Amino acid sequence: MQERYVDCLILGAGPAGLSAALYAKRSGLNCALVDKSAPGGTPSNYTEIENYLGFSKIQGCELCDKFEQHIDEFKIQKYPFEEIQNIDLISDTKTVETLENKFFAKSVIIAMGAQNKKLGIKGEEENIGKGVSYCAVCDGAFYKDKIVAVIGGGNSALEEAMYLTKFAKTVYLIHRRESFRADKIIQQRLKQNDKIKIITNSVPVEIMAATRVEGLKIQNTVNDEIQTIELDGVFPYIGLKPNTEMFVHQLKLDKYGFIETSCNMETNIKGVYAAGDIRNTPLRQVITAVSDGAVAAIEASKYLETINDGGKKAYESVSI
Ligand SMILES: Cc1cc2nc3c(=O)[nH]c(=O)nc-3n(C[C@H](O)[C@H](O)[C@H](O)COP(=O)(O)OP(=O)(O)OC[C@H]3O[C@@H](n4cnc5c(N)ncnc54)[C@H](O)[C@@H]3O)c2cc1C
């Protein structure tokens, strides 16, 4: 394992982490980005983005490529495909270990995002990859002329349901409430798509499968009636679970597990910041994630100037 010393270590290379890296490097910090996967984060896995300022329509992966190309101009150190194993944020020098490297950092920006929540019903876990999927872009093409269901009522659920109609012959959209919380413009588009069949006031109770998914049992929340739908795939989009398990004993989390921050992205530990979907933000979008990343990096830079041996002087003297 190699030891590496940085002023600012950024955990996660999605929109928040990439933006933090850009602002940290341009502030003169010796920074590094670590990600368990390729840089880009969640947007690499969905189709179009229509609400990122400056692009009326852009593929998620194309936007992520542009982000990465931008930070590459600044020769920022990247450690892709390195999953974080151990982390100590409490000591003055923070340590973060992957299988390959041990990082010593004066400040840390956590930008590890969130993942789709599971339904927690019978048949879900054991059929992941056999008809249960959390990524329409990754798996949609396997459902050509098949029947699938999307579970959820927010923007992600509705957008993914519409995306799946490119392949599937029927897409059931199952939502536990009467009305959707998704943006009105998305709801209007959904209603014009005749491959989508909307079932409201219903919750999934069991995914049925022999060797792969064959059906979904749903329960009406008004009259408790149970109905079985024959289908080939189930795509749950019922909200997010933050990637904060490794921080529970070190950072203050809100009741849903998101990291609590100030509006300057500071956590309860000095020198440790959180940005993007992983924090207690009112809006989880690409545009807010990149904004958070920028604020966190500037705050980290100010913090480093205040610590005795730190800041930009350390940047000049440290080589890794
Ligand atoms: C289906 C769907 C559709 C969406 N559509 C839109 C849209 O149209 N417009 C919009 O603005 N937003 C959209 N969003 C939301 C948007 O994707 C997020 O708000 C944004 O990606 C948050 O950026 P982030 O950097 O905080 O997190 P992420 O993009 O999730 O990036 C987190 C990064 O951390 C890494 N990571 C996680 N755990 C570890 C670990 N243990 N070790 C190392 N690395 C780790 C991950 O690999 C990932 O690269 C959508 C989300 C979904 C799920």
The ligand as an SDF file (V2000), in Angstrom:
LIG
                    3D

 53 58  0  0  0  0  0  0  0  0999 V2000
  -32.5390    7.9490  -12.4110 C   0  0  0  0  0  0  0  0  0  0  0  0
  -32.0440    9.3160  -12.0290 C   0  0  0  0  0  0  0  0  0  0  0  0
  -32.3080   10.3960  -12.8730 C   0  0  0  0  0  0  0  0  0  0  0  0
  -31.8400   11.6670  -12.5310 C   0  0  0  0  0  0  0  0  0  0  0  0
  -32.0880   12.7070  -13.3820 N   0  0  0  0  0  0  0  0  0  0  0  0
  -31.5640   13.9300  -13.1090 C   0  0  0  0  0  0  0  0  0  0  0  0
  -31.7420   15.0180  -14.0160 C   0  0  0  0  0  0  0  0  0  0  0  0
  -32.3880   14.8780  -15.0660 O   0  0  0  0  0  0  0  0  0  0  0  0
  -31.1920   16.2110  -13.6860 N   0  0  0  0  0  0  0  0  0  0  0  0
  -30.4660   16.4080  -12.5420 C   0  0  0  0  0  0  0  0  0  0  0  0
  -29.9720   17.5210  -12.3250 O   0  0  0  0  0  0  0  0  0  0  0  0
  -30.2800   15.3920  -11.6640 N   0  0  0  0  0  0  0  0  0  0  0  0
  -30.8070   14.1700  -11.9010 C   0  0  0  0  0  0  0  0  0  0  0  0
  -30.6190   13.1490  -11.0160 N   0  0  0  0  0  0  0  0  0  0  0  0
  -29.9180   13.4260   -9.7410 C   0  0  0  0  0  0  0  0  0  0  0  0
  -28.3840   13.5420   -9.9260 C   0  0  0  0  0  0  0  0  0  0  0  0
  -27.9010   12.3940  -10.6040 O   0  0  0  0  0  0  0  0  0  0  0  0
  -27.6920   13.6740   -8.5860 C   0  0  0  0  0  0  0  0  0  0  0  0
  -28.2600   14.7230   -7.8450 O   0  0  0  0  0  0  0  0  0  0  0  0
  -26.1830   13.9270   -8.7430 C   0  0  0  0  0  0  0  0  0  0  0  0
  -25.5690   12.8900   -9.4690 O   0  0  0  0  0  0  0  0  0  0  0  0
  -25.5010   14.0430   -7.3770 C   0  0  0  0  0  0  0  0  0  0  0  0
  -24.1280   14.1400   -7.5570 O   0  0  0  0  0  0  0  0  0  0  0  0
  -23.1280   13.6360   -6.4110 P   0  0  0  0  0  0  0  0  0  0  0  0
  -21.7550   13.9300   -6.9230 O   0  0  0  0  0  0  0  0  0  0  0  0
  -23.5450   14.1640   -5.1020 O   0  0  0  0  0  0  0  0  0  0  0  0
  -23.3620   12.0570   -6.3040 O   0  0  0  0  0  0  0  0  0  0  0  0
  -23.1630   10.9030   -7.3850 P   0  0  0  0  0  0  0  0  0  0  0  0
  -23.3880   11.3970   -8.7510 O   0  0  0  0  0  0  0  0  0  0  0  0
  -23.9980    9.7710   -6.9020 O   0  0  0  0  0  0  0  0  0  0  0  0
  -21.6320   10.5160   -7.2560 O   0  0  0  0  0  0  0  0  0  0  0  0
  -21.1330    9.8440   -6.1090 C   0  0  0  0  0  0  0  0  0  0  0  0
  -19.8280    9.1570   -6.4470 C   0  0  0  0  0  0  0  0  0  0  0  0
  -19.2810    8.5850   -5.2410 O   0  0  0  0  0  0  0  0  0  0  0  0
  -18.7570    7.3060   -5.5330 C   0  0  0  0  0  0  0  0  0  0  0  0
  -18.7570    6.4690   -4.3140 N   0  0  0  0  0  0  0  0  0  0  0  0
  -19.8200    6.0680   -3.5880 C   0  0  0  0  0  0  0  0  0  0  0  0
  -19.4170    5.2850   -2.5760 N   0  0  0  0  0  0  0  0  0  0  0  0
  -18.0620    5.1820   -2.6490 C   0  0  0  0  0  0  0  0  0  0  0  0
  -17.0540    4.5000   -1.8870 C   0  0  0  0  0  0  0  0  0  0  0  0
  -17.3440    3.7450   -0.8140 N   0  0  0  0  0  0  0  0  0  0  0  0
  -15.7460    4.6200   -2.2530 N   0  0  0  0  0  0  0  0  0  0  0  0
  -15.4240    5.3830   -3.3500 C   0  0  0  0  0  0  0  0  0  0  0  0
  -16.3320    6.0430   -4.1170 N   0  0  0  0  0  0  0  0  0  0  0  0
  -17.6320    5.9490   -3.7650 C   0  0  0  0  0  0  0  0  0  0  0  0
  -19.6840    6.7520   -6.6060 C   0  0  0  0  0  0  0  0  0  0  0  0
  -19.0240    5.7370   -7.3710 O   0  0  0  0  0  0  0  0  0  0  0  0
  -19.9980    7.9990   -7.4380 C   0  0  0  0  0  0  0  0  0  0  0  0
  -19.1100    8.1630   -8.5290 O   0  0  0  0  0  0  0  0  0  0  0  0
  -31.0980   11.8630  -11.3230 C   0  0  0  0  0  0  0  0  0  0  0  0
  -30.8290   10.7620  -10.4780 C   0  0  0  0  0  0  0  0  0  0  0  0
  -31.3030    9.5080  -10.8200 C   0  0  0  0  0  0  0  0  0  0  0  0
  -31.0070    8.3270   -9.9160 C   0  0  0  0  0  0  0  0  0  0  0  0
  1  2  1  0
  2  3  1  0
  2 52  2  0
  3  4  2  0
  4  5  1  0
  4 50  1  0
  5  6  2  0
  6  7  1  0
  6 13  1  0
  7  8  2  0
  7  9  1  0
  9 10  1  0
 10 11  2  0
 10 12  1  0
 12 13  2  0
 13 14  1  0
 14 15  1  0
 14 50  1  0
 15 16  1  0
 16 17  1  0
 16 18  1  0
 18 19  1  0
 18 20  1  0
 20 21  1  0
 20 22  1  0
 22 23  1  0
 23 24  1  0
 24 25  2  0
 24 26  1  0
 24 27  1  0
 27 28  1  0
 28 29  2  0
 28 30  1  0
 28 31  1  0
 31 32  1  0
 32 33  1  0
 33 34  1  0
 33 48  1  0
 34 35  1  0
 35 36  1  0
 35 46  1  0
 36 37  1  0
 36 45  1  0
 37 38  2  0
 38 39  1  0
 39 40  1  0
 39 45  2  0
 40 41  1  0
 40 42  2  0
 42 43  1  0
 43 44  2  0
 44 45  1  0
 46 47  1  0
 46 48  1  0
 48 49  1  0
 50 51  2  0
 51 52  1  0
 52 53  1  0
M  END
$$$$
